[in-house]
């Protein structure tokens, strides 16, 4: 319980900075979805959400990819999606988000 509270405090800045990622994790890529569904979930997000949200998520993912602070991303995903993904899966998730959000370029 105390650890969860400290994580929320630790992520107060990221919660604001990564609002679109938080929304994507809570609403699309939550604990009930399989990792294998991620590609389809990204496509669903792109087709259903306003362009401003898609662009916002794209910018957040680009920043995350530049920072490469995978431990923090792992904790963020656990906090908001109740997913315990290893670092390799976190990296794959970010790579796939980048690819799909950039329109498969």
Secondary structure, 3 states (H helix, E strand, C coil): CHHHHHHHHHCHHHHHHCHHHHHHHHHCCCCCCCHHHHHHHHHHHHHHCCHHHHHHHHHHHHHHHHHCCHHHHHHHHHHHHCCCCCHHHHHHHHHHHHHHHCCCC
